[in-house]
Amino acid sequence: MLIGEVARRSGVSARMLRHYESLGLVRPSGRTDSGYREYSGEDIRRIFHIESLRSLGLSLREIGRALDDPGFMPSALVTDLIRQTRDRVAAETELLTRLHRIDAADPTGWEDVLQVVALLQALGSKSPAARQRAALSFADEAPVPVEALVEAALSETVPNVAGALRWALARSGDGAHALLAEALGSPVPAVRERAVQALAELPAGDATTQLRHALAHSDAVVRGHAALALGTRGVTDAVPTLLDMIVEGRNDTDAADALSVLASDNTTADQLTAELVDRLAQDTTEPPARGRLTQALAGIPGPAAARALGELSHDEDRAVALTATYLLHLRDAR
């Protein structure tokens, strides 16, 4: 079969067939009397093999080796191709994400585009100082895409930088709360904790709604951060979780402080006192937990809390009795 016919049937141009021949990939088995290239059935099968391997991303050099080396093991090459393809897909995905973020910043000119690119690069820098500067640049109304801020905040391990990123998110407007709420479902505990910490610093509104939902989260750390944030916002839904934290000794001092913030009026203060006393009276409450619950009464104003401390000053648990007596003296001194 002549080269023109081979090109027509195979879909490989005559020029490419000549290129294959120059590389030694496929050589026509014969020549006509006029000197034209003549391909045999075996030659054509080899051309199809070459094209099949090209479709997998192999270079022509790798194809030649695969077809001509009897000892060649394809498994190693396929494994390497998988790695290369994954790397290429990851790089393309990263580029696509960056382009979407630039588009979200709604640049009006190339200066804006370059500024966003510089900020995105800084947020991904290995230098904590560079990442912090990028976050704080939000003060200058730099167009930092909220998606990039959220991603940076969820991966940041340096406390100062994490704080700067949460500060920037709190000023980023709408959009951050939904992304952070989604991150609460992450399988990585550290990511969930960073997400709820960031939600806790967002303005009230949608963030408060998401924090309410987080009170039912399976992760006790997430529930705790949500309860502390809601307590400082005056949301009484947080009370059961705050009491659990005191009983379990998880950030119990902060939880007690949040209860004192919630006790802003006599009615609420009396209700909180009743719940603290109820926990103290439960048979399952261990002595250390009873001591922490007694200490929490110190931050609750009003006569009900004073009466509860008076009764606890005669408690059978000496540590509880001494704590209650001391707290009563402090109240009297004030």
C-alpha positions in Angstrom: 0.0 0.0 0.0 1.4 3.4 -1.0 1.9 6.2 1.4 -1.1 8.2 0.2 -3.5 5.3 0.7 -1.9 4.6 4.2 -2.5 8.2 5.2 -6.1 8.1 4.0 -6.9 4.9 5.9 -5.0 5.5 9.0 -5.7 9.3 9.5 -1.9 9.9 9.8 -0.7 12.5 7.4 1.9 11.6 4.8 4.2 14.2 6.3 3.9 12.5 9.8 4.5 9.1 8.3 7.8 10.4 6.8 8.7 11.9 10.2 8.1 8.4 11.8 10.4 6.9 9.2 13.1 9.5 9.8 13.0 8.6 13.5 13.1 4.8 12.8 9.7 4.2 14.2 8.2 2.6 11.1 9.9 1.9 7.9 8.0 0.8 4.7 8.8 -2.8 4.1 9.3 -2.3 0.4 9.5 0.0 -2.6 7.7 -0.1 -5.9 9.5 -0.3 -9.2 9.2 3.5 -9.4 10.8 3.9 -5.9 7.6 4.8 -4.0 7.3 3.6 -0.4 5.1 0.5 0.0 3.7 -0.4 3.4 2.8 -4.0 4.3 0.0 -5.1 6.6 2.5 -5.4 9.4 3.7 -1.8 8.8 0.2 -0.5 9.0 -0.4 -2.4 12.3 2.7 -0.8 13.7 1.4 2.6 12.7 -1.8 2.0 14.6 0.2 0.8 17.6 2.2 4.1 17.5 -1.0 6.2 17.3 -2.5 4.2 20.2 0.5 4.8 22.4 0.6 8.5 21.4 -3.0 8.8 22.7 -1.7 7.7 26.1 0.7 10.6 26.2 3.9 8.8 25.4 6.6 10.6 23.6 7.8 9.3 20.2 11.1 8.2 21.9 9.2 6.3 24.6 7.0 4.7 21.8 10.1 3.5 19.9 11.5 2.0 23.1 8.2 0.3 23.9 7.9 -1.3 20.5 11.5 -2.3 19.9 12.8 -3.4 23.3 11.9 -7.1 24.0 12.7 -6.6 27.7 10.6 -3.5 28.1 8.2 -3.6 31.0 5.1 -1.4 30.2 3.9 -1.4 33.9 6.7 1.0 35.0 6.0 3.4 32.1 2.2 3.3 32.7 2.8 4.1 36.4 5.0 7.0 35.4 2.4 8.2 33.0 -0.2 8.1 35.7 2.0 10.3 37.9 2.8 12.7 35.1 -0.9 13.0 34.3 -1.9 13.6 37.9 0.7 16.3 38.2 -0.5 17.9 35.0 -4.1 17.8 36.1 -3.2 19.3 39.5 -1.3 22.1 37.8 -4.1 22.8 35.4 -6.7 22.7 38.2 -4.6 25.1 40.2 -4.4 27.4 37.2 -8.1 27.2 36.7 -8.8 28.0 40.4 -6.5 31.0 40.2 -8.2 32.3 37.0 -11.6 31.9 38.7 -10.4 33.9 41.7 -9.0 36.7 39.5 -12.3 36.8 37.7 -14.2 37.0 41.0 -12.1 40.0 41.9 -13.7 41.8 38.9 -10.5 43.5 37.7 -10.9 46.6 35.6 -7.4 46.6 34.1 -4.1 44.8 34.0 -2.9 46.6 37.1 -5.8 45.0 39.1 -5.0 41.6 37.6 -1.4 41.8 38.5 -2.3 43.0 42.0 -4.6 40.0 42.6 -1.9 37.6 41.2 0.7 39.1 43.6 -1.7 38.7 46.5 -2.6 35.1 45.6 1.1 34.3 45.4 1.8 35.9 48.7 -1.0 33.9 50.4 0.7 30.8 49.1 4.2 31.9 50.1 6.4 29.7 52.4 7.1 32.9 54.4 4.6 33.5 57.3 5.5 37.2 57.2 4.5 37.3 53.5 1.2 35.5 54.2 0.4 37.8 57.0 1.1 40.9 54.9 -1.2 39.6 52.2 -4.0 39.1 54.7 -3.5 42.5 56.3 -3.5 44.1 52.9 -7.3 43.8 53.0 -7.2 46.9 55.1 -6.1 48.8 52.0 -9.2 47.4 50.2 -7.1 45.1 48.0 -9.3 42.8 46.0 -8.5 39.5 47.8 -11.0 36.9 46.6 -12.9 35.4 49.6 -12.3 31.9 48.3 -8.5 32.4 48.5 -8.8 33.9 52.0 -10.9 30.9 53.2 -8.5 28.4 51.7 -5.6 30.1 53.3 -7.3 30.4 56.7 -8.2 26.7 56.7 -4.6 25.6 56.0 -2.7 28.1 58.2 -0.8 26.8 61.2 1.0 29.9 62.4 -1.2 31.6 65.0 -0.4 35.2 64.1 -1.0 34.6 60.4 -4.2 32.7 61.2 -5.4 35.6 63.2 -4.7 38.0 60.4 -6.6 35.8 57.9 -9.6 35.6 60.2 -9.5 39.4 60.6 -9.5 39.7 56.8 -12.4 37.2 56.5 -14.4 39.2 59.0 -14.2 42.2 56.6 -14.7 40.3 53.4 -18.4 40.7 53.2 -20.9 38.0 52.2 -19.7 34.6 51.0 -17.2 33.5 53.7 -19.8 32.0 56.1 -21.0 29.5 53.5 -17.5 28.3 52.6 -16.5 28.0 56.3 -19.8 26.2 57.1 -18.9 23.7 54.3 -15.5 23.2 55.8 -17.1 22.1 59.1 -17.7 18.8 57.3 -14.0 18.2 56.6 -12.6 14.9 57.6 -9.6 16.7 59.1 -10.1 17.9 62.7 -7.7 20.8 62.4 -9.6 22.1 59.4 -12.9 21.9 61.2 -11.5 23.8 64.2 -10.1 26.6 62.0 -13.4 26.8 60.2 -15.4 27.3 63.4 -12.8 29.7 64.8 -13.2 31.8 61.6 -17.0 31.7 61.8 -16.8 32.9 65.4 -15.1 36.1 64.2 -17.5 36.9 61.4 -20.3 39.5 62.0 -23.6 38.3 63.4 -26.2 37.2 60.9 -25.5 34.2 58.7 -22.5 33.4 60.8 -24.6 33.1 63.9 -27.0 30.8 62.1 -24.1 28.5 61.1 -22.7 28.6 64.7 -26.1 27.5 66.0 -26.0 24.5 63.6 -22.5 23.8 64.8 -23.8 23.2 68.4 -25.1 19.8 67.1 -21.8 18.9 65.4 -20.3 15.5 66.3 -16.9 17.1 67.0 -16.8 18.4 70.6 -14.1 20.9 69.7 -16.4 22.5 67.0 -19.3 22.5 69.5 -17.1 24.2 72.1 -15.9 27.0 69.9 -19.4 27.6 68.6 -20.9 27.7 72.1 -18.2 30.2 73.3 -18.9 32.5 70.3 -22.7 32.3 70.7 -22.4 32.9 74.5 -20.6 36.1 73.9 -23.3 37.1 71.4 -26.0 36.5 74.0 -27.4 33.3 72.4 -28.8 31.1 75.1 -28.9 28.1 72.9 -25.3 27.7 73.8 -26.0 27.1 77.5 -26.2 23.2 77.5 -22.9 23.0 75.6 -21.2 25.5 77.9 -22.3 23.5 80.9 -21.0 20.3 79.3 -17.7 22.0 78.8 -17.5 23.0 82.5 -18.4 19.4 83.6 -15.9 17.9 81.2 -13.1 20.4 81.9 -12.8 21.6 78.3 -12.1 25.3 78.2 -14.1 25.5 81.4 -12.9 28.9 82.4 -13.9 30.4 79.0 -17.2 28.6 79.2 -17.9 30.0 82.7 -17.0 33.5 81.4 -19.5 33.0 78.5 -22.2 32.1 81.1 -21.5 35.2 83.0 -22.0 37.2 79.8 -25.4 35.5 79.2 -26.5 36.3 82.8 -27.2 39.9 81.7 -30.6 40.1 83.5 -32.1 38.7 86.7 -34.3 36.2 84.9 -31.5 34.7 82.8 -29.2 34.7 85.8 -31.7 32.8 87.9 -32.2 30.2 85.1 -28.4 29.7 84.7 -28.1 29.3 88.5 -30.8 26.6 88.5 -29.0 24.7 85.7 -25.7 24.9 87.4 -27.2 23.7 90.7 -29.0 20.9 88.8 -25.7 19.7 87.3 -24.1 19.8 90.8 -26.9 17.6 92.1 -26.6 14.9 89.5 -25.1 11.6 90.8 -23.0 11.2 87.7 -21.1 14.5 88.3 -17.6 13.8 89.5 -16.0 15.8 92.4 -13.7 17.8 90.1 -16.6 18.7 87.9 -18.6 19.8 91.0 -15.8 22.1 91.9 -15.7 23.7 88.4 -19.5 24.2 88.5 -19.3 25.8 91.9 -16.6 28.2 90.5 -18.8 29.0 87.6 -21.4 30.4 90.0 -19.0 33.2 90.9 -19.7 34.9 87.6 -23.5 34.7 87.9 -25.0 37.8 89.6 -28.1 38.0 91.7 -29.5 36.6 94.9 -30.3 33.1 93.5 -26.6 32.4 92.9 -25.7 33.8 96.3 -28.2 31.4 98.0 -26.8 28.5 96.0 -23.3 29.3 97.1 -24.5 29.6 100.7 -26.0 26.1 100.5 -22.8 24.8 98.9 -20.7 26.2 101.7 -22.1 23.3 103.8 -21.6 20.7 101.1 -20.3 17.2 102.1 -17.5 17.7 99.6 -15.0 19.8 101.5 -13.4 21.2 98.4 -16.8 22.4 97.1 -17.7 23.8 100.5 -14.4 25.7 100.8 -14.7 27.1 97.2 -18.3 28.2 97.9 -17.3 29.9 101.2 -14.5 31.7 99.5 -16.7 32.9 96.6 -19.3 34.2 99.2 -16.6 36.2 100.9 -15.6 37.7 97.5 -19.2 38.7 96.9 -19.6 40.3 100.3 -16.3 42.2 99.7 -17.7 43.6 96.5 
